[in-house]
Amino acid sequence: MENEDRILSEIRSIRELIEDVQKELHKRITQGSPKPPADLEEVLLWWQKKCEEHDKWLTFDPEAFFWRHEGQGWIKANGQPVKSWKGQMTSWQKLGCCEQEIAQTVDWEKI
């Protein structure tokens, strides 16, 4: 009997834990979790706008940025989702990540 009570208690604890996880997931979904860019074109358009504002963006490779994050499901190295891809891209630009050798290879007509 004592063993059964212990097992039932553990089952209740597990159910409570599952309910808590489900509530947290629901909360994250309904609060509008961070949204990655729709596609590479959205990143390229924003990058083009930044290039028009500051020429320091010309050396940044937006495709490398996009595919790196797309490949990781827009999850950072610490396991947290990217909250703002524009903020992340700006941070990468300031740190000198994803630099391309020849910025003039971008065909603006295709964007």
N, CA, C and O atoms as a printed pandas DataFrame, in Angstrom:
     atom_number atom_name residue_name chain_id  residue_number  x_coord  y_coord  z_coord
0              1         N          MET        A               1    0.818   -1.195    0.000
1              2        CA          MET        A               1    0.000    0.000    0.000
2              3         C          MET        A               1    0.867    1.267    0.000
3              4         O          MET        A               1    0.599    2.224   -0.726
4              5         N          GLU        A               2    1.885    1.242    0.813
5              6        CA          GLU        A               2    2.778    2.400    0.899
6              7         C          GLU        A               2    3.465    2.660   -0.446
7              8         O          GLU        A               2    3.639    3.807   -0.857
8              9         N          ASN        A               3    3.849    1.581   -1.116
9             10        CA          ASN        A               3    4.501    1.680   -2.415
10            11         C          ASN        A               3    3.541    2.282   -3.456
11            12         O          ASN        A               3    3.948    3.092   -4.290
12            13         N          GLU        A               4    2.270    1.878   -3.396
13            14        CA          GLU        A               4    1.266    2.397   -4.323
14            15         C          GLU        A               4    1.045    3.886   -4.098
15            16         O          GLU        A               4    0.918    4.648   -5.056
16            17         N          ASP        A               5    1.000    4.304   -2.834
17            18        CA          ASP        A               5    0.834    5.721   -2.512
18            19         C          ASP        A               5    2.005    6.551   -3.052
19            20         O          ASP        A               5    1.809    7.646   -3.577
20            21         N          ARG        A               6    3.195    6.027   -2.919
21            22        CA          ARG        A               6    4.376    6.720   -3.417
22            23         C          ARG        A               6    4.314    6.862   -4.940
23            24         O          ARG        A               6    4.628    7.920   -5.485
24            25         N          ILE        A               7    3.910    5.794   -5.617
25            26        CA          ILE        A               7    3.804    5.819   -7.080
26            27         C          ILE        A               7    2.726    6.816   -7.520
27            28         O          ILE        A               7    2.935    7.582   -8.461
28            29         N          LEU        A               8    1.579    6.804   -6.841
29            30        CA          LEU        A               8    0.520    7.759   -7.172
30            31         C          LEU        A               8    0.970    9.197   -6.945
31            32         O          LEU        A               8    0.633   10.088   -7.725
32            33         N          SER        A               9    1.717    9.417   -5.895
33            34        CA          SER        A               9    2.241   10.747   -5.609
34            35         C          SER        A               9    3.205   11.205   -6.713
35            36         O          SER        A               9    3.169   12.358   -7.142
36            37         N          GLU        A              10    4.054   10.296   -7.159
37            38        CA          GLU        A              10    4.985   10.625   -8.246
38            39         C          GLU        A              10    4.243   10.918   -9.544
39            40         O          GLU        A              10    4.617   11.825  -10.288
40            41         N          ILE        A              11    3.198   10.156   -9.812
41            42        CA          ILE        A              11    2.391   10.384  -11.016
42            43         C          ILE        A              11    1.746   11.765  -10.967
43            44         O          ILE        A              11    1.724   12.483  -11.967
44            45         N          ARG        A              12    1.220   12.133   -9.796
45            46        CA          ARG        A              12    0.625   13.474   -9.639
46            47         C          ARG        A              12    1.665   14.567   -9.881
47            48         O          ARG        A              12    1.377   15.574  -10.529
48            49         N          SER        A              13    2.870   14.364   -9.360
49            50        CA          SER        A              13    3.943   15.339   -9.551
50            51         C          SER        A              13    4.301   15.488  -11.028
51            52         O          SER        A              13    4.516   16.596  -11.520
52            53         N          ILE        A              14    4.359   14.369  -11.715
53            54        CA          ILE        A              14    4.679   14.394  -13.149
54            55         C          ILE        A              14    3.562   15.100  -13.920
55            56         O          ILE        A              14    3.838   15.897  -14.816
56            57         N          ARG        A              15    2.319   14.816  -13.581
57            58        CA          ARG        A              15    1.189   15.490  -14.244
58            59         C          ARG        A              15    1.238   16.995  -14.019
59            60         O          ARG        A              15    0.989   17.772  -14.941
60            61         N          GLU        A              16    1.554   17.404  -12.808
61            62        CA          GLU        A              16    1.665   18.835  -12.510
62            63         C          GLU        A              16    2.786   19.472  -13.324
63            64         O          GLU        A              16    2.637   20.578  -13.843
64            65         N          LEU        A              17    3.893   18.774  -13.430
65            66        CA          LEU        A              17    5.014   19.269  -14.219
66            67         C          LEU        A              17    4.621   19.407  -15.686
67            68         O          LEU        A              17    4.947   20.409  -16.323
68            69         N          ILE        A              18    3.933   18.425  -16.217
69            70        CA          ILE        A              18    3.468   18.472  -17.609
70            71         C          ILE        A              18    2.515   19.647  -17.805
71            72         O          ILE        A              18    2.613   20.361  -18.803
72            73         N          GLU        A              19    1.607   19.850  -16.877
73            74        CA          GLU        A              19    0.674   20.972  -16.966
74            75         C          GLU        A              19    1.414   22.310  -16.955
75            76         O          GLU        A              19    1.078   23.218  -17.715
76            77         N          ASP        A              20    2.419   22.423  -16.093
77            78        CA          ASP        A              20    3.211   23.653  -16.033
78            79         C          ASP        A              20    3.922   23.915  -17.358
79            80         O          ASP        A              20    3.944   25.046  -17.843
80            81         N          VAL        A              21    4.497   22.879  -17.936
81            82        CA          VAL        A              21    5.188   23.020  -19.220
82            83         C          VAL        A              21    4.200   23.414  -20.313
83            84         O          VAL        A              21    4.499   24.280  -21.135
84            85         N          GLN        A              22    3.028   22.787  -20.328
85            86        CA          GLN        A              22    2.015   23.124  -21.316
86            87         C          GLN        A              22    1.550   24.573  -21.167
87            88         O          GLN        A              22    1.358   25.268  -22.165
88            89         N          LYS        A              23    1.370   25.026  -19.938
89            90        CA          LYS        A              23    0.974   26.420  -19.696
90            91         C          LYS        A              23    2.043   27.381  -20.199
91            92         O          LYS        A              23    1.726   28.399  -20.814
92            93         N          GLU        A              24    3.309   27.061  -19.938
93            94        CA          GLU        A              24    4.411   27.916  -20.386
94            95         C          GLU        A              24    4.478   27.960  -21.903
95            96         O          GLU        A              24    4.667   29.027  -22.487
96            97         N          LEU        A              25    4.327   26.817  -22.541
97            98        CA          LEU        A              25    4.336   26.784  -24.008
98            99         C          LEU        A              25    3.175   27.592  -24.578
99           100         O          LEU        A              25    3.349   28.352  -25.530
100          101         N          HIS        A              26    2.007   27.428  -24.001
101          102        CA          HIS        A              26    0.841   28.185  -24.459
102          103         C          HIS        A              26    1.069   29.691  -24.286
103          104         O          HIS        A              26    0.726   30.486  -25.161
104          105         N          LYS        A              27    1.640   30.056  -23.170
105          106        CA          LYS        A              27    1.931   31.466  -22.887
106          107         C          LYS        A              27    2.883   32.036  -23.932
107          108         O          LYS        A              27    2.669   33.139  -24.434
108          109         N          ARG        A              28    3.923   31.295  -24.259
109          110        CA          ARG        A              28    4.897   31.766  -25.242
110          111         C          ARG        A              28    4.283   31.891  -26.632
111          112         O          ARG        A              28    4.582   32.829  -27.370
112          113         N          ILE        A              29    3.433   30.951  -26.975
113          114        CA          ILE        A              29    2.809   30.979  -28.296
114          115         C          ILE        A              29    1.831   32.138  -28.400
115          116         O          ILE        A              29    1.827   32.857  -29.399
116          117         N          THR        A              30    1.009   32.326  -27.387
117          118        CA          THR        A              30   -0.020   33.365  -27.448
118          119         C          THR        A              30    0.532   34.767  -27.239
119          120         O          THR        A              30   -0.121   35.739  -27.619
120          121         N          GLN        A              31    1.700   34.902  -26.654
121          122        CA          GLN        A              31    2.282   36.227  -26.455
122          123         C          GLN        A              31    3.038   36.710  -27.669
123          124         O          GLN        A              31    3.637   37.785  -27.636
124          125         N          GLY        A              32    3.025   35.945  -28.731
125          126        CA          GLY        A              32    3.729   36.365  -29.931
126          127         C          GLY        A              32    5.223   36.193  -29.755
127          128         O          GLY        A              32    5.956   37.166  -29.578
128          129         N          SER        A              33    5.659   34.973  -29.804
129          130        CA          SER        A              33    7.081   34.687  -29.648
130          131         C          SER        A              33    7.882   35.390  -30.743
131          132         O          SER        A              33    7.322   35.793  -31.762
132          133         N          PRO        A              34    9.183   35.537  -30.537
133          134        CA          PRO        A              34   10.012   36.224  -31.518
134          135         C          PRO        A              34    9.796   35.649  -32.918
135          136         O          PRO        A              34    9.668   34.439  -33.102
136          137         N          LYS        A              35    9.762   36.547  -33.887
137          138        CA          LYS        A              35    9.464   36.134  -35.246
138          139         C          LYS        A              35   10.693   36.309  -36.126
139          140         O          LYS        A              35   11.225   37.413  -36.248
140          141         N          PRO        A              36   11.142   35.221  -36.737
141          142        CA          PRO        A              36   12.276   35.351  -37.653
142          143         C          PRO        A              36   11.819   36.031  -38.942
143          144         O          PRO        A              36   10.619   36.158  -39.182
144          145         N          PRO        A              37   12.762   36.466  -39.768
145          146        CA          PRO        A              37   12.361   37.068  -41.036
146          147         C          PRO        A              37   11.632   36.036  -41.895
147          148         O          PRO        A              37   11.855   34.832  -41.769
148          149         N          ALA        A              38   10.767   36.528  -42.758
149          150        CA          ALA        A              38    9.977   35.625  -43.600
150          151         C          ALA        A              38   10.872   34.823  -44.537
151          152         O          ALA        A              38   10.651   33.632  -44.757
152          153         N          ASP        A              39   11.879   35.484  -45.082
153          154        CA          ASP        A              39   12.770   34.819  -46.031
154          155         C          ASP        A              39   14.022   35.661  -46.242
155          156         O          ASP        A              39   14.172   36.736  -45.660
156          157         N          LEU        A              40   14.909   35.155  -47.078
157          158        CA          LEU        A              40   16.157   35.855  -47.365
158          159         C          LEU        A              40   15.890   37.234  -47.958
159          160         O          LEU        A              40   16.618   38.182  -47.666
160          161         N          GLU        A              41   14.866   37.355  -48.780
161          162        CA          GLU        A              41   14.558   38.631  -49.411
162          163         C          GLU        A              41   14.280   39.721  -48.369
163          164         O          GLU        A              41   14.699   40.866  -48.541
164          165         N          GLU        A              42   13.584   39.370  -47.306
165          166        CA          GLU        A              42   13.309   40.359  -46.252
166          167         C          GLU        A              42   14.606   40.854  -45.612
167          168         O          GLU        A              42   14.748   42.042  -45.322
168          169         N          VAL        A              43   15.544   39.940  -45.395
169          170        CA          VAL        A              43   16.840   40.319  -44.826
170          171         C          VAL        A              43   17.604   41.208  -45.817
171          172         O          VAL        A              43   18.193   42.215  -45.425
172          173         N          LEU        A              44   17.592   40.835  -47.082
173          174        CA          LEU        A              44   18.308   41.621  -48.095
174          175         C          LEU        A              44   17.735   43.028  -48.240
175          176         O          LEU        A              44   18.484   43.992  -48.396
176          177         N          LEU        A              45   16.414   43.146  -48.190
177          178        CA          LEU        A              45   15.792   44.469  -48.290
178          179         C          LEU        A              45   16.165   45.355  -47.108
179          180         O          LEU        A              45   16.451   46.541  -47.278
180          181         N          TRP        A              46   16.160   44.779  -45.917
181          182        CA          TRP        A              46   16.527   45.569  -44.732
182          183         C          TRP        A              46   17.993   45.953  -44.788
183          184         O          TRP        A              46   18.364   47.072  -44.433
184          185         N          TRP        A              47   18.836   45.013  -45.240
185          186        CA          TRP        A              47   20.271   45.282  -45.373
186          187         C          TRP        A              47   20.510   46.401  -46.390
187          188         O          TRP        A              47   21.335   47.285  -46.159
188          189         N          GLN        A              48   19.785   46.362  -47.518
189          190        CA          GLN        A              48   19.931   47.405  -48.532
190          191         C          GLN        A              48   19.594   48.778  -47.940
191          192         O          GLN        A              48   20.283   49.763  -48.202
192          193         N          LYS        A              49   18.536   48.825  -47.145
193          194        CA          LYS        A              49   18.150   50.074  -46.481
194          195         C          LYS        A              49   19.276   50.565  -45.565
195          196         O          LYS        A              49   19.604   51.751  -45.552
196          197         N          LYS        A              50   19.865   49.634  -44.795
197          198        CA          LYS        A              50   20.964   50.008  -43.903
198          199         C          LYS        A              50   22.175   50.491  -44.699
199          200         O          LYS        A              50   22.861   51.419  -44.270
200          201         N          CYS        A              51   22.447   49.876  -45.853
201          202        CA          CYS        A              51   23.569   50.294  -46.694
202          203         C          CYS        A              51   23.367   51.712  -47.207
203          204         O          CYS        A              51   24.323   52.479  -47.322
204          205         N          GLU        A              52   22.129   52.056  -47.514
205          206        CA          GLU        A              52   21.827   53.406  -47.986
206          207         C          GLU        A              52   22.040   54.432  -46.874
207          208         O          GLU        A              52   22.385   55.582  -47.145
208          209         N          GLU        A              53   21.835   54.017  -45.627
209          210        CA          GLU        A              53   22.020   54.914  -44.487
210          211         C          GLU        A              53   23.487   55.046  -44.091
211          212         O          GLU        A              53   23.945   56.138  -43.757
212          213         N          HIS        A              54   24.233   53.922  -44.127
213          214        CA          HIS        A              54   25.632   53.903  -43.694
214          215         C          HIS        A              54   26.423   52.953  -44.580
215          216         O          HIS        A              54   26.060   51.785  -44.722
216          217         N          ASP        A              55   27.504   53.448  -45.176
217          218        CA          ASP        A              55   28.288   52.580  -46.055
218          219         C          ASP        A              55   29.062   51.501  -45.300
219          220         O          ASP        A              55   29.604   50.588  -45.923
220          221         N          LYS        A              56   29.123   51.591  -43.972
221          222        CA          LYS        A              56   29.812   50.550  -43.202
222          223         C          LYS        A              56   29.122   49.196  -43.346
223          224         O          LYS        A              56   29.732   48.158  -43.088
224          225         N          TRP        A              57   27.855   49.203  -43.758
225          226        CA          TRP        A              57   27.105   47.960  -43.946
226          227         C          TRP        A              57   27.501   47.235  -45.235
227          228         O          TRP        A              57   27.166   46.062  -45.402
228          229         N          LEU        A              58   28.210   47.911  -46.153
229          230        CA          LEU        A              58   28.536   47.307  -47.440
230          231         C          LEU        A              58   29.385   46.051  -47.317
231          232         O          LEU        A              58   29.314   45.174  -48.178
232          233         N          THR        A              59   30.180   45.950  -46.270
233          234        CA          THR        A              59   31.042   44.775  -46.113
234          235         C          THR        A              59   30.339   43.607  -45.431
235          236         O          THR        A              59   30.887   42.507  -45.357
236          237         N          PHE        A              60   29.136   43.840  -44.935
237          238        CA          PHE        A              60   28.392   42.793  -44.237
238          239         C          PHE        A              60   27.728   41.853  -45.248
239          240         O          PHE        A              60   27.184   42.307  -46.254
240          241         N          ASP        A              61   27.773   40.559  -44.984
241          242        CA          ASP        A              61   27.179   39.564  -45.879
242          243         C          ASP        A              61   25.837   39.096  -45.304
243          244         O          ASP        A              61   25.811   38.228  -44.431
244          245         N          PRO        A              62   24.733   39.656  -45.780
245          246        CA          PRO        A              62   23.427   39.305  -45.224
246          247         C          PRO        A              62   23.019   37.861  -45.506
247          248         O          PRO        A              62   22.284   37.256  -44.726
248          249         N          GLU        A              63   23.496   37.313  -46.617
249          250        CA          GLU        A              63   23.145   35.920  -46.925
250          251         C          GLU        A              63   23.788   34.962  -45.920
251          252         O          GLU        A              63   23.153   34.009  -45.468
252          253         N          ALA        A              64   25.040   35.220  -45.578
253          254        CA          ALA        A              64   25.710   34.369  -44.579
254          255         C          ALA        A              64   24.978   34.459  -43.243
255          256         O          ALA        A              64   24.779   33.451  -42.564
256          257         N          PHE        A              65   24.581   35.669  -42.875
257          258        CA          PHE        A              65   23.822   35.867  -41.635
258          259         C          PHE        A              65   22.516   35.069  -41.668
259          260         O          PHE        A              65   22.200   34.334  -40.732
260          261         N          PHE        A              66   21.767   35.227  -42.756
261          262        CA          PHE        A              66   20.470   34.553  -42.870
262          263         C          PHE        A              66   20.616   33.038  -42.800
263          264         O          PHE        A              66   19.931   32.383  -42.015
264          265         N          TRP        A              67   21.504   32.482  -43.616
265          266        CA          TRP        A              67   21.609   31.027  -43.681
266          267         C          TRP        A              67   22.174   30.430  -42.399
267          268         O          TRP        A              67   21.823   29.308  -42.034
268          269         N          ARG        A              68   23.034   31.157  -41.719
269          270        CA          ARG        A              68   23.545   30.683  -40.427
270          271         C          ARG        A              68   22.402   30.542  -39.423
271          272         O          ARG        A              68   22.274   29.522  -38.746
272          273         N          HIS        A              69   21.578   31.582  -39.341
273          274        CA          HIS        A              69   20.474   31.556  -38.378
274          275         C          HIS        A              69   19.335   30.648  -38.832
275          276         O          HIS        A              69   18.701   29.987  -38.010
276          277         N          GLU        A              70   19.078   30.615  -40.119
277          278        CA          GLU        A              70   18.035   29.728  -40.641
278          279         C          GLU        A              70   18.393   28.274  -40.342
279          280         O          GLU        A              70   17.530   27.475  -39.978
280          281         N          GLY        A              71   19.660   27.943  -40.498
281          282        CA          GLY        A              71   20.129   26.585  -40.234
282          283         C          GLY        A              71   20.031   26.188  -38.774
283          284         O          GLY        A              71   19.963   25.003  -38.450
284          285         N          GLN        A              72   20.025   27.172  -37.898
285          286        CA          GLN        A              72   19.923   26.891  -36.463
286          287         C          GLN        A              72   18.517   27.123  -35.928
287          288         O          GLN        A              72   18.297   27.102  -34.717
288          289         N          GLY        A              73   17.564   27.346  -36.834
289          290        CA          GLY        A              73   16.185   27.561  -36.399
290          291         C          GLY        A              73   15.988   28.862  -35.651
291          292         O          GLY        A              73   15.063   28.981  -34.848
292          293         N          TRP        A              74   16.850   29.846  -35.904
293          294        CA          TRP        A              74   16.805   31.151  -35.247
294          295         C          TRP        A              74   16.912   31.016  -33.730
295          296         O          TRP        A              74   16.258   31.723  -32.963
296          297         N          ILE        A              75   17.777   30.065  -33.333
297          298        CA          ILE        A              75   18.103   29.847  -31.924
298          299         C          ILE        A              75   19.571   30.219  -31.738
299          300         O          ILE        A              75   20.428   29.777  -32.503
300          301         N          LYS        A              76   19.859   31.026  -30.728
301          302        CA          LYS        A              76   21.238   31.439  -30.462
302          303         C          LYS        A              76   22.032   30.303  -29.824
303          304         O          LYS        A              76   21.463   29.284  -29.433
304          305         N          ALA        A              77   23.328   30.482  -29.720
305          306        CA          ALA        A              77   24.213   29.455  -29.158
306          307         C          ALA        A              77   23.835   29.094  -27.724
307          308         O          ALA        A              77   24.082   27.972  -27.283
308          309         N          ASN        A              78   23.241   30.032  -26.998
309          310        CA          ASN        A              78   22.859   29.759  -25.608
310          311         C          ASN        A              78   21.509   29.052  -25.493
311          312         O          ASN        A              78   21.015   28.834  -24.387
312          313         N          GLY        A              79   20.910   28.693  -26.635
313          314        CA          GLY        A              79   19.650   27.970  -26.626
314          315         C          GLY        A              79   18.418   28.856  -26.610
315          316         O          GLY        A              79   17.296   28.352  -26.666
316          317         N          GLN        A              80   18.603   30.150  -26.536
317          318        CA          GLN        A              80   17.481   31.083  -26.517
318          319         C          GLN        A              80   17.125   31.506  -27.948
319          320         O          GLN        A              80   18.004   31.592  -28.805
320          321         N          PRO        A              81   15.843   31.767  -28.206
321          322        CA          PRO        A              81   15.469   32.218  -29.547
322          323         C          PRO        A              81   15.980   33.628  -29.813
323          324         O          PRO        A              81   16.138   34.434  -28.896
324          325         N          VAL        A              82   16.231   33.904  -31.075
325          326        CA          VAL        A              82   16.606   35.265  -31.476
326          327         C          VAL        A              82   15.362   36.125  -31.300
327          328         O          VAL        A              82   14.343   35.879  -31.945
328          329         N          LYS        A              83   15.435   37.128  -30.436
329          330        CA          LYS        A              83   14.266   37.962  -30.150
330          331         C          LYS        A              83   14.038   38.996  -31.243
331          332         O          LYS        A              83   12.898   39.327  -31.569
332          333         N          SER        A              84   15.121   39.498  -31.800
333          334        CA          SER        A              84   15.025   40.508  -32.853
334          335         C          SER        A              84   16.110   40.223  -33.885
335          336         O          SER        A              84   17.296   40.420  -33.618
336          337         N          TRP        A              85   15.705   39.760  -35.056
337          338        CA          TRP        A              85   16.723   39.450  -36.058
338          339         C          TRP        A              85   17.422   40.720  -36.539
339          340         O          TRP        A              85   18.597   40.676  -36.903
340          341         N          LYS        A              86   16.720   41.840  -36.544
341          342        CA          LYS        A              86   17.355   43.103  -36.942
342          343         C          LYS        A              86   18.392   43.512  -35.897
343          344         O          LYS        A              86   19.478   43.979  -36.242
344          345         N          GLY        A              87   18.058   43.338  -34.631
345          346        CA          GLY        A              87   19.014   43.626  -33.561
346          347         C          GLY        A              87   20.208   42.699  -33.621
347          348         O          GLY        A              87   21.345   43.128  -33.425
348          349         N          GLN        A              88   19.953   41.420  -33.892
349          350        CA          GLN        A              88   21.031   40.438  -34.010
350          351         C          GLN        A              88   21.937   40.783  -35.194
351          352         O          GLN        A              88   23.161   40.695  -35.100
352          353         N          MET        A              89   21.318   41.175  -36.303
353          354        CA          MET        A              89   22.091   41.524  -37.493
354          355         C          MET        A              89   22.939   42.771  -37.237
355          356         O          MET        A              89   24.091   42.840  -37.665
356          357         N          THR        A              90   22.374   43.742  -36.546
357          358        CA          THR        A              90   23.117   44.957  -36.209
358          359         C          THR        A              90   24.295   44.621  -35.300
359          360         O          THR        A              90   25.394   45.145  -35.483
360          361         N          SER        A              91   24.067   43.755  -34.331
361          362        CA          SER        A              91   25.137   43.330  -33.426
362          363         C          SER        A              91   26.255   42.646  -34.202
363          364         O          SER        A              91   27.434   42.923  -33.984
364          365         N          TRP        A              92   25.872   41.746  -35.114
365          366        CA          TRP        A              92   26.874   41.047  -35.925
366          367         C          TRP        A              92   27.660   42.032  -36.783
367          368         O          TRP        A              92   28.872   41.892  -36.945
368          369         N          GLN        A              93   26.968   43.025  -37.331
369          370        CA          GLN        A              93   27.655   44.015  -38.172
370          371         C          GLN        A              93   28.667   44.782  -37.328
371          372         O          GLN        A              93   29.795   45.002  -37.768
372          373         N          LYS        A              94   28.285   45.187  -36.138
373          374        CA          LYS        A              94   29.184   45.951  -35.269
374          375         C          LYS        A              94   30.385   45.124  -34.822
375          376         O          LYS        A              94   31.472   45.664  -34.617
376          377         N          LEU        A              95   30.191   43.821  -34.671
377          378        CA          LEU        A              95   31.286   42.944  -34.256
378          379         C          LEU        A              95   32.171   42.514  -35.423
379          380         O          LEU        A              95   33.215   41.895  -35.222
380          381         N          GLY        A              96   31.748   42.846  -36.648
381          382        CA          GLY        A              96   32.542   42.493  -37.815
382          383         C          GLY        A              96   32.334   41.065  -38.288
383          384         O          GLY        A              96   33.159   40.527  -39.025
384          385         N          CYS        A              97   31.248   40.455  -37.873
385          386        CA          CYS        A              97   30.937   39.094  -38.326
386          387         C          CYS        A              97   30.367   39.147  -39.741
387          388         O          CYS        A              97   29.825   40.168  -40.162
388          389         N          CYS        A              98   30.492   38.059  -40.456
389          390        CA          CYS        A              98   29.892   37.909  -41.790
390          391         C          CYS        A              98   30.350   38.982  -42.772
391          392         O          CYS        A              98   29.543   39.494  -43.548
392          393         N          GLU        A              99   31.608   39.320  -42.745
393          394        CA          GLU        A              99   32.082   40.304  -43.713
394          395         C          GLU        A              99   32.338   39.632  -45.046
395          396         O          GLU        A              99   32.841   38.510  -45.105
396          397         N          GLN        A             100   31.991   40.322  -46.104
397          398        CA          GLN        A             100   32.253   39.812  -47.446
398          399         C          GLN        A             100   33.393   40.623  -48.063
399          400         O          GLN        A             100   33.571   41.803  -47.764
400          401         N          GLU        A             101   34.147   39.970  -48.918
401          402        CA          GLU        A             101   35.320   40.618  -49.498
402          403         C          GLU        A             101   34.948   41.680  -50.518
403          404         O          GLU        A             101   35.541   42.758  -50.533
404          405         N          ILE        A             102   33.983   41.392  -51.361
405          406        CA          ILE        A             102   33.621   42.336  -52.413
406          407         C          ILE        A             102   32.144   42.670  -52.270
407          408         O          ILE        A             102   31.278   41.875  -52.635
408          409         N          ALA        A             103   31.869   43.836  -51.742
409          410        CA          ALA        A             103   30.484   44.230  -51.506
410          411         C          ALA        A             103   29.766   44.526  -52.818
411          412         O          ALA        A             103   28.537   44.458  -52.866
412          413         N          GLN        A             104   30.486   44.846  -53.866
413          414        CA          GLN        A             104   29.863   45.206  -55.136
414          415         C          GLN        A             104   29.279   43.998  -55.861
415          416         O          GLN        A             104   28.712   44.167  -56.940
416          417         N          THR        A             105   29.390   42.808  -55.327
417          418        CA          THR        A             105   28.831   41.630  -55.987
418          419         C          THR        A             105   27.316   41.560  -55.845
419          420         O          THR        A             105   26.688   40.705  -56.468
420          421         N          VAL        A             106   26.721   42.419  -55.056
421          422        CA          VAL        A             106   25.277   42.413  -54.875
422          423         C          VAL        A             106   24.614   43.017  -56.100
423          424         O          VAL        A             106   24.943   44.134  -56.498
424          425         N          ASP        A             107   23.693   42.294  -56.693
425          426        CA          ASP        A             107   22.939   42.781  -57.837
426          427         C          ASP        A             107   21.646   43.377  -57.326
427          428         O          ASP        A             107   20.684   42.654  -57.067
428          429         N          TRP        A             108   21.617   44.705  -57.178
429          430        CA          TRP        A             108   20.470   45.386  -56.595
430          431         C          TRP        A             108   19.211   45.199  -57.413
431          432         O          TRP        A             108   18.108   45.296  -56.875
432          433         N          GLU        A             109   19.351   44.933  -58.697
433          434        CA          GLU        A             109   18.184   44.748  -59.553
434          435         C          GLU        A             109   17.416   43.479  -59.206
435          436         O          GLU        A             109   16.209   43.402  -59.434
436          437         N          LYS        A             110   18.111   42.478  -58.655
437          438        CA          LYS        A             110   17.467   41.220  -58.309
438          439         C          LYS        A             110   16.753   41.274  -56.975
439          440         O          LYS        A             110   15.957   40.390  -56.658
440          441         N          ILE        A             111   17.026   42.284  -56.205
441          442        CA          ILE        A             111   16.420   42.399  -54.871
442          443         C          ILE        A             111   15.051   43.037  -54.980
443          444         O          ILE        A             111   14.374   43.224  -53.969
